[in-house]
Structures are given as C-alpha cells and as structure tokens.
Amino acid sequence: MKDVRFVMLMTMVEKKVDEMAVVSVSNVLWALARLHYPASAMLTDALAARAAHECKSAEPRHLSTVMWALAVLDHEPRSKLLAAVAERTADTAHNFRAPDIVNMLWAYARWHRMAPGGAPGSAEVVAALSSNALASLASFTPYQCANLAWSLAMLEAPLPPRALGMILDRAASEPTQLDNTALTHTLWAVGVKGTKMDGNSGSFQTLLAESAKRALAKKVGRTGAAGVIWACGRLQVTPRPGDSDALLSRLLDGGKGGAKALESQALVHAVWGVCHMDGVQMSEAHRESVLSHTRRLVKNGKMSESHAEALRMSAAGAGLDPQAMAEVLSS
C-alpha cells in the first residue's frame, strides 16, 4: 500500500469520486476493505455519498458490496444512503443471489446496535432478503447458511416456523466446510433464535459434536466455546458424554495458574449454560478453574456487578460451591 503506484491510484479516486458510477464505487470500496486500507473518513464519506447518489442504477451485487465494505471499514452509514439502499433493495430483492444476501445481512448485523431497532430502514431490507433466502436456500453453501444464521440472530429478525431448522440443516450438511468461527456462531445463533426442538435435532447435535472435537484440538476459540455452552443451556440440551468437558476445558484453559485471561462475559455464559443443562455439572478441575478465573477478574477490576450476580445465581446449578463463589466475588 506504500507503493507509489497505489498512492497515485488513491489520489485519482479522491479526485474522481464525484464522477463514479456505482459499480466503480463498489469496486473501490471492495478493494479498500480487502486490503484493510486506512482510508480517511473524508474519503469513505465521499464514496458512501456517491453510492447513495447512484443507488437507483445499482445491481444487487453492487449494493451488497458497498454495504459489506463500509461495515468492514467500520463506517456508520448516513440516513441518505440507508434510505436509498432500502428503496433499491425493495425493487431488486428477487434478484439477490446467496453471496449478495449474506454480505448485505452481515453488514446490517454489524450496524444493528448503533441505534434502537437497528439501522434506519433495516427492517424492510432484512425482511425482503430473508424471504428471498428461505425461498432459495438450496443455492446457499453450508458456510453461507452459517453466516445467515448468525446475522439473523444478531438482527433479531422474525422468522416463520421451521425457517431456522431449514438453515441449520443446510449448515450441518457438510460441517467440515465451516471454519471454526462459523461453526460456533451457528450454534450460538440457534441458541438465540431456536427452540428445544432445534437443540434436540440431529443437525444441532452434529455441529455440537464437531465443535467439541475442534475444542479438544484447541481450534475453537474460547469465546466461541462459551457461546456453544450457553446455547446448550438456553435450549436445555444435554451434550454427549465428553462434549461438555471438551468445551469447558477449551474455555477454561489457563485458569489455574495459567497466564491466559478470560473475559467475564464468556465465563458467565459458560457457568449459566452448565447450570441450565439437564444432568451436567462441572468436574472438580473445572470448578477450581472457574473460581481461579473469577478471582483474577475481580482482582483486575474486570467483573461487573451484573456478571457477579449472574455467577452467584448460577453457581449451585453448575456444581459450584455457592459459598466459595460468594467469597471470591467479595474478595
């Protein structure tokens, strides 16, 4: 990116942005996002404004690329762009292909918490693209279905009966196609949007077993493991023998004398999840590790009162000594 030729290209972009067609804007934004280029806020604003101006002629792939790239670049879109994209999406939703839908919904999911109810106009966009996705789910890869599930959960999107089950079945049809993040995100999303029936399905159990296998190999991240444990508790799923131990061991790695810190939310999710699993409790080693992590978080000032209360309420159900947990939290 320090190449003089690239610098010259960026200078040309800055000079020509007001003359660009939407396809050019989408191509530039895609390149900046892929390169993680530190574009100035002024340039990103100018490209977003040009996209809004040219939106009426945009094809679905242009819309999705623009929105995906802006989300990757941590740009919060203005209302003019959001309104233009919503209007164009309503007209062209039936032409969106699987990659376009996944990228667009992912972007809106990233922006969902920036305002109550999500980004302005997002409800209409999400509804239109969700309907298209469910009607053409056979064209989605398992990986795309995993991302679709995560985005819909983040967006708190209403879904018709069995819709989530259909997405889950497709994602679980080839679990090896899912990377570690997509795998754990799918299980977390089912925990958010699903029911006990979804949790007891063969597809959920397939992905749960795969996540436990990867947890043993330390391929699954600790936060991801916590999300899976939480989902099992939320759905009142009892993992197969050894699966919960594998996920807990991955999450709590480094707890007893180890150097690896654990976020309090991940710890709370895991303890709460075990508390709500039928017939599952922590081993002695895991109980000691939970207390060790808790002690460290309290000492470092990283334990909020809400998280502390959640640990107090869940301790006994997870097989922890409530008195020991209370003492650690008050130390």
C-alpha positions in Angstrom: 0.0 0.0 0.0 3.0 2.2 0.2 3.8 1.5 -3.5 3.9 4.8 -5.3 1.5 3.4 -8.0 -1.1 2.6 -5.4 -0.7 6.1 -3.9 -1.3 7.6 -7.3 -4.4 5.5 -7.8 -5.8 6.6 -4.4 -5.2 10.2 -5.5 -7.2 9.6 -8.6 -10.0 8.1 -6.6 -10.2 11.2 -4.4 -10.3 13.5 -7.5 -12.8 11.4 -9.5 -15.2 10.1 -6.8 -17.9 12.6 -7.8 -17.9 11.2 -11.3 -18.0 7.5 -10.4 -20.8 5.1 -11.4 -22.0 2.8 -8.6 -20.0 -0.2 -10.0 -16.8 1.9 -9.6 -17.7 2.9 -6.1 -18.4 -0.7 -5.1 -15.1 -1.8 -6.7 -13.1 0.8 -4.8 -14.7 0.1 -1.5 -14.3 -3.7 -2.0 -10.5 -3.1 -2.6 -10.2 -0.9 0.4 -12.0 -3.4 2.6 -10.0 -6.4 1.4 -6.7 -4.5 1.9 -7.8 -3.1 5.3 -6.6 0.2 3.9 -6.7 3.1 6.4 -8.8 5.3 4.2 -9.6 8.8 5.6 -13.1 9.4 7.0 -13.5 12.1 4.4 -12.8 9.7 1.5 -15.1 7.0 2.9 -17.9 9.5 3.4 -17.4 10.7 -0.1 -17.7 7.2 -1.5 -20.7 6.4 0.6 -22.4 9.7 -0.6 -21.7 8.8 -4.2 -23.1 5.3 -3.7 -26.3 6.9 -2.3 -26.5 9.2 -5.3 -26.1 6.4 -7.8 -28.1 3.8 -6.0 -31.1 3.8 -8.4 -29.0 2.1 -11.0 -27.3 -0.4 -8.7 -27.5 -4.1 -9.2 -27.8 -6.4 -6.1 -24.1 -7.3 -6.1 -23.2 -3.5 -6.1 -25.5 -2.8 -3.2 -24.2 -5.7 -1.1 -20.5 -5.0 -1.9 -20.9 -1.3 -0.9 -22.6 -2.1 2.4 -20.3 -5.0 3.2 -17.2 -2.9 2.6 -18.5 0.0 4.6 -19.1 -2.4 7.5 -15.7 -3.9 7.3 -14.2 -0.3 7.3 -16.2 0.5 10.4 -18.1 3.2 8.6 -21.5 4.1 10.0 -23.7 4.9 7.0 -25.8 8.1 6.9 -29.6 8.0 6.6 -29.5 9.1 3.0 -27.5 6.0 1.9 -29.6 3.7 4.1 -32.8 5.1 2.6 -31.5 4.7 -1.0 -30.3 1.2 -0.4 -33.6 0.2 1.2 -35.6 1.6 -1.7 -33.4 -0.1 -4.3 -33.4 -3.4 -2.4 -37.2 -3.4 -2.3 -37.2 -3.2 -6.1 -34.5 -5.8 -6.7 -34.7 -8.2 -3.7 -35.8 -11.1 -6.0 -32.5 -10.8 -8.0 -30.2 -11.1 -5.0 -28.0 -14.2 -5.1 -26.8 -16.1 -2.0 -23.5 -14.2 -1.7 -25.3 -10.8 -2.0 -27.8 -11.7 0.7 -25.2 -13.0 3.1 -22.9 -10.0 2.7 -25.8 -7.5 3.0 -27.3 -9.0 6.1 -23.9 -9.3 7.7 -23.3 -5.6 7.2 -26.7 -4.7 8.8 -26.0 -7.1 11.6 -22.7 -5.2 12.3 -24.7 -1.9 12.5 -27.6 -3.3 14.4 -26.6 -1.9 17.8 -25.8 1.6 16.6 -29.5 2.7 17.2 -32.6 1.3 18.8 -34.2 -1.1 16.3 -31.1 -1.1 14.2 -30.0 1.0 11.2 -32.9 3.0 9.7 -34.7 1.0 7.1 -33.1 -2.2 8.1 -36.3 -4.0 9.0 -37.6 -3.7 5.4 -34.2 -4.8 3.9 -33.9 -7.8 6.3 -37.5 -8.9 5.7 -37.1 -8.8 1.9 -33.7 -10.6 1.9 -34.8 -13.2 4.5 -37.8 -14.1 2.4 -35.6 -14.5 -0.7 -33.0 -16.6 1.2 -35.6 -19.0 2.6 -37.1 -19.5 -0.9 -33.7 -20.2 -2.4 -31.9 -21.9 0.5 -30.7 -24.8 -1.7 -28.4 -22.4 -3.5 -26.6 -21.5 -0.3 -23.5 -23.3 0.8 -23.2 -24.6 4.4 -20.8 -21.7 5.1 -23.3 -19.1 3.8 -26.0 -20.7 5.9 -23.9 -20.4 9.0 -23.3 -16.7 8.3 -27.0 -16.3 7.5 -28.0 -17.8 10.9 -25.6 -15.5 12.8 -26.8 -12.4 11.0 -30.5 -13.1 11.5 -29.8 -13.8 15.2 -27.9 -10.5 15.6 -30.6 -8.7 13.8 -33.3 -10.3 16.0 -35.2 -11.0 12.8 -38.6 -12.6 13.0 -38.7 -16.0 11.2 -41.5 -18.2 10.1 -41.9 -21.7 11.7 -39.1 -24.2 10.7 -37.1 -21.5 8.9 -34.3 -21.7 11.4 -34.4 -25.5 11.2 -34.0 -25.4 7.5 -31.0 -23.1 7.7 -29.5 -25.3 10.5 -30.0 -28.4 8.4 -28.2 -26.9 5.4 -25.3 -25.6 7.6 -24.9 -29.0 9.2 -25.0 -30.9 5.9 -21.2 -30.5 5.5 -19.8 -29.4 8.8 -16.2 -29.6 7.6 -17.0 -26.7 5.2 -17.5 -24.4 8.2 -14.5 -22.6 9.7 -14.2 -22.5 13.5 -15.9 -19.2 13.8 -18.8 -20.1 11.5 -19.3 -23.4 13.4 -19.6 -21.8 16.9 -21.6 -18.8 15.5 -24.2 -21.2 14.1 -24.7 -23.0 17.4 -24.9 -19.7 19.2 -27.5 -18.4 16.7 -29.7 -21.4 17.2 -29.4 -20.8 20.9 -30.7 -17.2 20.4 -33.4 -17.9 17.8 -34.2 -21.6 18.3 -36.3 -23.9 20.5 -35.8 -27.2 22.4 -36.8 -29.0 19.2 -34.0 -27.3 17.3 -31.5 -28.2 20.0 -32.5 -31.8 20.0 -32.3 -32.1 16.2 -29.7 -34.2 14.5 -28.2 -31.2 12.8 -27.6 -29.3 16.1 -26.0 -32.5 17.6 -23.8 -32.9 14.5 -22.4 -29.4 14.8 -22.1 -29.7 18.6 -20.0 -32.9 18.2 -17.9 -31.1 15.6 -17.3 -28.1 17.9 -16.3 -30.4 20.8 -13.9 -32.3 18.5 -12.3 -29.0 17.5 -12.3 -27.8 21.1 -10.1 -30.7 22.0 -7.7 -29.7 19.4 -7.8 -26.1 20.6 -9.1 -24.9 17.2 -12.2 -23.4 18.5 -11.8 -20.0 20.3 -12.6 -19.7 24.0 -15.4 -17.1 23.4 -16.8 -19.5 20.7 -16.7 -22.4 23.2 -18.6 -20.2 25.7 -21.2 -19.4 23.2 -21.8 -23.1 22.4 -22.1 -23.9 26.1 -24.6 -21.0 26.5 -26.6 -22.2 23.6 -26.8 -25.7 25.1 -28.1 -24.3 28.3 -30.5 -22.0 26.6 -32.0 -24.9 24.6 -31.7 -27.3 27.6 -29.6 -29.6 25.5 -27.6 -32.4 27.2 -24.3 -32.8 25.2 -23.0 -36.3 24.6 -20.5 -37.7 27.2 -17.3 -35.8 26.8 -18.5 -32.9 24.7 -19.3 -30.6 27.5 -15.9 -31.4 29.1 -14.1 -30.7 25.9 -15.8 -27.3 25.5 -15.3 -26.4 29.2 -11.6 -27.4 29.0 -11.1 -25.2 26.0 -12.8 -22.2 27.6 -11.1 -22.5 31.0 -7.6 -23.2 29.6 -5.1 -21.3 31.7 -7.5 -20.8 34.7 -5.4 -22.4 37.4 -2.1 -20.6 37.5 -2.2 -20.0 33.7 -1.4 -16.7 32.1 -4.4 -16.5 29.7 -7.1 -14.1 30.8 -10.7 -14.9 30.2 -13.5 -12.3 29.6 -16.1 -12.2 32.3 -19.0 -12.5 29.8 -17.6 -15.7 28.5 -17.2 -17.1 32.0 -20.7 -16.1 32.9 -22.1 -17.6 29.7 -20.4 -21.0 30.4 -21.5 -21.2 34.1 -25.1 -20.2 33.2 -25.1 -22.7 30.4 -24.0 -25.6 32.5 -26.5 -24.5 35.2 -29.3 -25.0 32.7 -28.1 -28.2 31.1 -30.0 -31.3 32.4 -27.7 -33.7 34.2 -24.5 -31.9 33.5 -22.2 -30.5 36.2 -18.6 -29.3 36.2 -15.7 -31.5 37.2 -13.6 -30.7 40.2 -10.8 -29.4 37.9 -13.3 -27.2 36.1 -14.8 -25.8 39.3 -11.3 -24.9 40.6 -10.6 -23.2 37.2 -13.8 -21.2 37.3 -13.0 -19.9 40.8 -9.5 -19.1 39.7 -10.7 -17.1 36.7 -13.3 -15.3 38.8 -10.7 -14.4 41.4 -8.4 -13.0 38.7 -11.2 -10.9 37.1 -12.2 -9.5 40.5 -8.7 -8.6 41.3 -8.2 -6.9 38.0 -11.4 -4.9 38.3 -12.9 -6.7 35.3 -16.0 -8.2 37.0 -19.2 -6.1 36.7 -21.9 -6.3 39.3 -24.3 -7.8 36.8 -21.9 -10.5 35.9 -21.1 -11.2 39.5 -24.8 -11.6 40.3 -25.2 -13.9 37.4 -22.4 -16.1 38.7 -23.9 -16.1 42.2 -27.3 -17.2 40.8 -25.9 -19.9 38.6 -23.1 -21.3 40.8 -25.1 -24.1 42.6 -26.8 -25.3 39.4 -23.4 -25.7 37.7 -22.0 -27.7 40.6 -20.0 -24.9 42.1 -19.9 -24.2 45.9 -22.1 -21.1 46.2 -20.3 -20.0 49.4 -16.9 -20.3 47.7 -18.1 -18.3 44.8 -19.6 -15.6 47.1 -16.3 -15.3 48.9 -14.3 -15.0 45.7 -16.6 -12.3 44.4 -16.4 -10.3 47.6 -12.6 -10.6 47.9 
